[in-house]
Amino acid sequence: MKQALALSALAVLGAASVAPAMAGPYVTTKVGIKGEDSEMDKNYVETRIGYETKMGNLKPYIEVGPAWETKNDEDTTTAKQLEVGSKIKLTDNLSSKVKAEWTLPDSDDVVEWKYEATLTYDF
């Protein structure tokens, strides 16, 4: 799995290094709270440093950074995260985004992963 992470990261970085204009680094933070009924189950914070570039109809990107999660009556856990993906303009009204995300909690050697794809039509 670590080889897959490294290969994915290298592929996106390689594509970004030969790309023309519109490239740039950024910082992003996501904060959330999840729960059921009136009870909060957990809250989380993800902070990432990213790099995005533009190549034709593609906007590949890579993001890395830490994440913190606190569940009810438990200590806060810390994890490392990596996300690679691309936004894709298919037509003037149709776009897509594909991404792969890996999370490695500090307290565990188990790698959590998620793959997503979205398709958006703008009216």
C-alpha positions in Angstrom: 0.0 0.0 0.0 2.9 2.4 0.8 4.2 1.8 -2.7 0.8 2.7 -4.2 0.8 5.9 -2.2 4.3 6.8 -3.3 3.6 6.0 -7.0 0.4 8.0 -6.9 2.1 11.0 -5.4 5.0 10.8 -7.8 2.6 10.6 -10.8 0.7 13.8 -9.7 3.9 15.6 -8.8 5.5 14.6 -12.2 2.5 15.8 -14.1 2.5 19.1 -12.1 6.2 19.7 -12.8 5.9 19.6 -16.6 2.6 21.5 -16.7 2.2 25.1 -18.1 0.7 28.1 -16.2 -2.0 28.2 -13.6 0.1 26.2 -11.1 0.2 27.1 -7.5 0.4 26.0 -3.9 -2.4 26.5 -1.4 -3.4 25.7 2.2 -6.9 24.3 3.0 -8.6 23.5 6.3 -11.8 21.5 6.8 -13.7 21.4 10.1 -16.7 19.3 10.9 -19.0 17.9 13.5 -21.1 14.7 13.1 -23.9 13.4 15.3 -27.3 11.8 15.6 -30.4 13.5 17.0 -29.2 16.0 19.6 -25.9 14.1 20.4 -22.5 14.9 18.9 -20.6 11.8 18.0 -17.3 13.4 16.8 -15.6 16.5 15.5 -12.6 16.7 13.2 -10.1 19.2 11.7 -8.1 18.5 8.6 -5.3 20.9 7.5 -3.5 20.3 4.2 -0.9 21.9 2.0 -1.7 21.4 -1.6 -0.5 22.0 -5.1 -2.7 22.3 -8.2 -1.9 22.9 -11.8 -3.7 23.0 -15.1 -3.1 20.8 -18.2 -5.7 21.2 -20.9 -9.1 20.2 -19.4 -7.4 18.6 -16.3 -6.6 20.3 -13.0 -4.5 17.7 -11.1 -3.7 18.3 -7.5 -2.0 16.8 -4.5 -2.6 17.5 -0.8 -0.8 16.4 2.4 -1.3 17.2 6.0 -2.4 16.2 9.5 -5.9 15.5 10.8 -7.3 15.4 14.3 -10.5 13.6 15.4 -12.2 13.6 18.8 -15.0 11.2 19.5 -17.4 11.4 22.5 -15.6 10.4 25.7 -12.4 9.6 23.9 -9.0 11.2 23.5 -8.1 13.1 20.3 -6.4 11.1 17.7 -4.0 12.4 15.1 -3.4 11.1 11.6 -1.4 11.8 8.4 -3.4 12.3 5.2 -2.6 12.2 1.5 -5.1 13.1 -1.3 -4.4 13.1 -5.1 -7.0 13.8 -7.8 -8.0 15.9 -10.7 -10.9 18.2 -11.7 -11.9 17.5 -15.3 -13.8 19.8 -17.6 -15.7 17.6 -20.0 -17.9 20.2 -21.8 -19.0 23.8 -21.0 -21.7 22.5 -18.7 -20.3 19.1 -17.6 -17.4 18.5 -15.2 -16.0 15.8 -13.0 -13.7 15.3 -10.1 -11.8 12.1 -9.2 -9.8 11.6 -6.1 -8.0 9.1 -3.9 -7.4 9.7 -0.2 -5.3 7.8 2.3 -5.3 8.3 6.1 -2.7 6.7 8.4 -3.6 7.2 12.1 -0.5 7.7 14.4 -1.8 5.1 16.8 -2.3 2.4 14.2 -0.6 0.9 11.2 -3.9 0.4 9.4 -4.3 2.6 6.3 -7.8 3.9 5.7 -8.6 4.8 2.1 -11.3 6.3 0.1 -11.8 6.8 -3.7 -14.5 9.2 -5.0 -15.7 10.4 -8.3 -18.3 13.1 -8.9 -20.1 14.3 -12.0 -21.6 17.9 -12.1 -23.9 19.5 -14.7 -24.2 23.3 -14.6 -27.4 24.8 -15.9 
